[in-house]
Amino acid sequence: MASGGSLNMIGYGLAAVGPGIGIGLIFAAYINGTARQPEMQSRLQPIAILGFALAEALAIIGIALAFVLK
Amino acid sequence: MTTHVSVLANPGFVPPGPADFQLPDIFNGNQVLLTKSSLLLVLAAVLVFVGFYATSRRGAVVPGKLQYAGEAAYSWVRDSIGRDIIGERDFIKYVPLLVSLFFFVLVNNLFGIVPILQFAPFSRAGFAYGLAGLVWIIYNGVGVARHGLLGYLKLQTVPGGVPTWILPLLIPLEFLSNLLIRPVTLSLRLFANMFAGHLLLLLFATGGDYLLLHATGPLVKPAGVLSFVMGIAVGFLEFIVEVLQAYVFVLLTATYISGALASEH
């Protein structure tokens, strides 16, 4: 069974699991907090987006390396 | 096995890849001086300037519809990003930077789903590096101006409230993460989101085209239709991602400036 393509992409798929779980946890906490205290929503939103951006950075480094490493 | 051999022998469908982002020079020169992406970058700057100039030109005390829209856009960035993140004391100095960055990145990103233009310039990494380099120079400059070079280095690399014996481990890590990795992730985040989004749209569009017009076999036509439907759905997802990434870019810029201005922990 010959097959083209790069194993890097499978590695990237595995590497994206971690940030995926992390982003899920961040938004779960954000939704939870907003549901318990709706008046805190405007305070929580930038914090949630910031956490999302930081967790996403791991996936971003992954996709950059998946294309760069040969 | 036979099907596999025939697929290898006749590579009909060429999946889109990074090479699709290397746009040719407009004047067909050997040196790449002017491409569609750099033209779009200039167009975005002009659009943002004209938009804000048109909305603020009259400066009426009782704003009309146009002026109201411009002021609402400006004050949203000022209040929800500037004031909330940088703080009441010195946010107003950085509002022009934040507003122009936000709308410049937003317009550039939205080019990705505007028909005919259909290319987000920041899906080329070089442009994103430039913008993140600008932000890096600004937040470090602001920090050095406020605390002095040594005071700023101490602020960025020595976290407060940790035992002394762990500092030799923490200082290099904090230096790496706050001063060296930050501009890299800031630019790569913007670049990779735009790149991946454009690649997805390309994949569904070219895949749908290939399945509908060129491929043979059972079920290829419905699969082609499904591919186009998925492409449209991804287009809407792209809209959300483009707005969110412009917001995240400016939010992080404000966070870095606020971190550089912070007093001792």
Interface residues (C-beta under 8 A of the other chain):
Chain A: M1 A2 G4 S42 P46 I49 L50 F52 A53 E56 A57 I60 I61 I63 A64 F67
Chain B: H4 L8 P18 S80 I81 D84 I85 T185 L188 R189 A192 N193 A196 L244 Y247 V248 L251 L252 T255
